[in-house]
């Protein structure tokens, strides 16, 4: 067990997975990665009991993917991480639009508070539904 795992905690796996009638749990660094993925891919208002949870990326998708819009999406992601994942400091958030694919590439470099361990997470985010 890594030193970070001792104080990071345990949570539900994402997506929620059940085995023998019990929820599979994740711990440590994996739990943080799944938490960040959940934060970025959940729209505000999507969770009934937590309407303030998630990210406003959907509001930024209808317009040209220029530098201003990409910077706005980075800001929205950074704010959501700050509000919903107190175990990490987001050191860098970068968003790039893949040409003609309808996909954003989201890169998050983060540090676990108290451990000084740096990690990175890359998420593809689909802008439009596949036909």
N, C-alpha and C positions, 0 to 999 in steps of 0.2 A: 504494500500500500504506500503510495507516494505521500510525502509530508503534507501536501495540500488536501488530500482526501480526509484527513482527520477533522478538519473544521469546516469543510465546504458543505457537507450534509448529504441528504438522500431525498429523492423525489420520484414521482411517477416517471416512467419512460415516456418518450414521445415519438410517435403517436402512442396513446395508451394501449398497452398490450396486456392481455390476460392469459394466464396459464394455470390450469387446475383451479379455476375459480378465484385466483388471486392476481392482483395487479403486479406486473413486473416493475421493479424499482431500479433507478440508476443512482450512482454515487459519484462523488468527487468531480473531477474535471469533466467527465462525460455529462453529468447532470447540468453543469453550467452551460456546456455547448447546446444541449437540448433546450435549456431555458432561453438562451439567446435566439435560437431558431424559432421558438414559439413566440417570443416577443415580436420579432420582425415579421412573421407571417400571419399574425393575428390582427385583424382590423379593429379599430376602436368601435365599441358597441357590439362586437361579435359575441362576447361572453355575457350571458344574461346577468349573472351576479357580480360581475366586475366590468361595467361598461367603460371604465377608464383604462382598462388594460389593453395593451397592444400598440400599434403603430399607425400613423396616418398616411402610409405610402399610397393607398388607393386614391386619396384626394389629389395626389401629385401626378397621376398617370395620364391624365387627359390634357395633353399639350406637347409641344415640341421638347424632345429630350436634349436640351441645350445645357450649357455649363451652369446656368442659374438654377434650372430645375434639378439637376443632379446634386448641386450643393444643398438645395432645399431638402431633398430626400436624405442626404447625409445628416443634416441637422435634425430631422424628424427621428431618424434611427438613433442618433446619439442621445437625444432627449428621452426616448422610450427606454433605452438601456439605463440611463441615469435614474429614471423613475421606478423601474421594475426589477432591476438586477443589482442589488446593493453589494453583492460579493465581488464585483469587478469594477475596474476603471477602464473605460473605452479609450485607448491610446490613439487609435486611428480608425476612422470609418471612411471608406472610399466606395463610390458607386460609379460604375461605368455602364453605358448602354451598348449592347452588342448590335452591330449594324444589321438591319433587316431581319432580325430573329425574334423580336418582341421579348427580349430577355434583358434584365438588369443583372449585373454581377456585383454583389455586395460583399465587400471585404471588411472584416472587423478584426482589428488587433486589440487584444485586451490583456490586462494584468489582473491576476487574482489578488485582492487586497490582503495584506498581511503575509503573503507568500513571496511576492516579487517574482512570480513566475509569469512569463509572457506566452500567450497563445494566439492563434489566429483562426478565423472561421470564414469560409467562403461559401456564399449562398447564391444559387441562381434564383431569380425571381421573375416569373412569367408575367409579362405585361398583358397578354391577351390569351384567351382560351384557344387550345389547339382545335383545328377543324375536325 
